[in-house]
Amino acid sequence: MKLARITAALAVAVATGAAALPAAAEITVPSLVYRTGPYAPNGIPWANAFQDYFNLLNERDGGINGVKVKVVECETAYNTTQGVECYESTKAEGLVFHPRSTGITYQLIPKATTDHKVIHSMMYGRTSAANGKVFPNVFNFPANYWDAASIMLKHAGDMEGGMDGLKGKTIALVYHNSAYGKEPIRTLEKLSEKHGFALELLPVDHPGQEQKATWLKVRQMRPDFVFMWGWGVMNQVAIQEAASVRFPMDRFIGTWWSGSENDVLPAGAAANGYKSITVHAPGASFKVHEDILSLLYDNGKGAGERDRVGEVVYNRGMLEAMYTAEAYRTAMEMHKTDNPTGDQLRDGFEALNLDQARLAAIGMEGFTVPVQVSCENHGGPGLGAIQQWNADSKTWTLITDFVGADREIIDPLIAEDSAAYASENNVEERACN
Amino acid sequence: MFYRETGDFKTSYSADTQTFPIKLDRYRFWAIAIFAGILVPLWIASVPRQSAEFFVNPILLPFLIFSLAAIGLNILTGYCGQVSLGTGGFMAVGAYACYKLTTAFPDLNLVLVIFASGAITAGVGVLFGLPSLRIKGFYLAVATLAAQFFLTWMFSKFGWFYNNSATGQITMPPREVFGIAITGPDAAPWATYFFCFFFVFVMGWAARNLVRGRVGRSWMAIRDMDIAAEIIGVNPLKTKLSAFAVSSFLVGIAGALYFGVWYGSAEPTEAFGITLSFQILFMIIIGGLGSMTGSFLGAGFMVLLPILLKKLMVDMGGMEVAVAKHIEIVVVGALIILFLILEPHGLARLWQLAKEKLRLWPFPY
């Protein structure tokens, strides 16, 4: 009897959970987080920042255009299966999804179009999703991996006194052996043809705790630069191993997912001079941080620890939340509604125009670059800057301006890859006018 | 009272040797088959797509697909006694075979593609089964572990397998069967469900009849004592390799469905990693080694329990997701250990005990 009652209760629980309806005059933003599992050290500050930013909007501005935002977290543990489950269980209320994992993004890309949802895979996922004609519901602005590869190479060129200085040099790519890590390979191959450097590929298997063999190879072949596409524990191990083979840190450049405090701190002083690309400034010195600290953390409403506000991953999560909030605002103003539908929100993302004035208004002046998205271009401006780690002061500093990628290499690659996707999946390019 | 032969008269040999000799069992089987094969798809087709997808994608599809994989592994490990840690690798073979076949021959019927993927996996399984003729137990487990790592490495290393896509991901193109979309984003939930159900039903039927017959008995003979089996005339070469072939066939079909119908896109190291092999091994250990029912119960336990706990703790209890996740890991782990202590023969044994009690009902002792 008791058992029957419990099963009945469980059945009801599952059914109500599936059919939960959004409350009125409130926007629900699902947040696919990983606060557990091997990538949690990065997942936690990211998830906290995402929450903090929306809480800040609720506290400071009363929400987006006066509509409060509710963030609903769902734990994926960076696991594709659980990520898809999260998507299915939150899509009844949510319109925009941030998968925060390349694997999950690839699963959700085809579903998003059918379900009229928006995927914002900010600076990860499928690079060719930058082509809005083929991927109407997927966005990856402000920059993509191929931009990153090209900008990192430009920096290497600057160090050699110009792109011609790269001729005959060797660049090793240490990458996470997964869809994510393989993303830059094609671009770097094209660039190596163009600039005449040799590219060596050194894959590291998930999760990347064991890299002795990889760095032994680096030691033998003495490349002029090492680029890294890593995530999670792989980054810190790589930096420690690079230090132990005495690879010069200023010639070791990571992608934007390989350049946070978590990655460099374990190596201590040895990590001094390590570089990575980024799309936003480091540190907590901007107006938006002040607001978060004074309105949330001072009142005990912060999602995480106070001294971690301003870390690289935190700032990135905040940036991600800001884009979503601004897209919502744009959609609301475009369609004159408080509760946009998925397609209206998509329009909001496509009409997103964050100029300097708007960035200043939301307290992010100088924090990041202006972004304009359009129907064709879901990839944004594709700008990036190089930051360098100072192990003494334990801070990152921007050492270059925000520069653009080599468009003559990248745009054809995007067109080619998205065309391949379109023909494989019978997607018709939509017209953008 | 229930499950009794009394009054259930058999007048022919075929009636006497049927799979479910007890009337109630027979009725129950057909009731479940009709429920799962007709009523559930009808119900899924009738509810709004959004809630249908919530039940189909994270719950029903993995349940069916893992059940099939668990039946496959159970044939090898439960019935034939050959421990395998290569299930994930063999599922990857099924998935990549499905991908290569369907991209090379876009007009080939998906049902045929999936059966062909099973056949290819069977071939690979036999190849990796060869060492089982010389090694047993832990050593065989390590050999199949090598298969797991070799196969996933191979699929990420050679571009031919993933048609040289930029990222090494394979993506299932949209395919139809009889004009109904089965794969791709436009596939209706009832169609994907029914497609998987069809394979589970047909393969489960075939597997059940195999293990009851001469082949299955020779597998069990090898499992129970291979030397004695050889002496009474069971050929170990044929028996072990047939177990590897049949098991891999089912696992390959499960892998093809896993990738094609459920996931839609996959990369070898993440989707078919060692954790998948362990997950399926846990399923058959918890469900019951050498039991068809156990394969379904084990898959159900491993698929449903985490989702149920999450629903209870997060959606109803309002708990923080990270805390709930940690509790879930602890609870699932503890339950597995508890089960192994209290009922080493798995959930299938519990079901059997329940049936025995039901026979004596209302006065069980």
Interface residues (C-beta under 8 A of the other chain):
Chain A: L10 A13 V14 T16 G17 A18 A19 A20 V33 R35 T36 I44 E73 C74 E75 A77 T80 T81 V84 E85 E88 S89 K91 A92 T102 G103 Y106 Q107 P110 K111 T113 T114 D115 R126 T127 S128 N177 S178 A179 Y180 K182 E183 I185 R186 D205 H206 D417 A420 Y421 E424 N425 N426
Chain B: Q50 S51 E53 F54 F55 N57 P58 P62 T103 S156 S165 A166 T167 G168 Q169 T171 P173 P174 G184 P185 D186 Y263 G264 S265 E267 T269 E270 A271 G273 I307 L308 K310 K311 L312 V314 D315 M316 E320 V321 A322 A324 K325 H326 I329
